[in-house]
Amino acid sequence: MIAPSQPATPDPAHADQCETRHPIDLEQVRALNVSVLTADKAQQMAELFAVLADPNRLRLLAVLAERELCVCDLAALVKLSESAVSHQLRTLRDRRLVRYRKQGRKVYYSLKDQHIFDVYRAVADHVDEPED
């Protein structure tokens, strides 16, 4: 686990008023201001993480990280009803995590793009890492 660092001065405009000695100069602290998430972007990211917090959705993403599949095959693999899988996929689709295509009466799902695969893979790899 990474040890928390000294908290940065909350308001970079008043950083020169901080009486604590910092290991970096005040200009570096002020420059961090561009790295602070806007409230809107933080909210969007929190909503995305909330969608990813469901174990069944993660199981679906795990399968879709391997290949495109139809709803009936996904349901069989994750041992859920087709209706439950369709509901979860709709949620994932609404958050732009998966895409679909129709072929006749079947609907095939896949991950939306490389970003989603990268997020999935990074989290899965992190969970697989041994604890320190």
Secondary structure, 3 states (H helix, E strand, C coil): CCCCCCCCCCCHHHHHHCCCCCCCCHHHHHHHHHHCCCHHHHHHHHHHHHHHCCHHHHHHHHHHCCCCEEHHHHHHHHCCCHHHHHHHHHHHHHCCCEEEEEECCEEEEEECCHHHHHHHHHHHHHHHCCCC
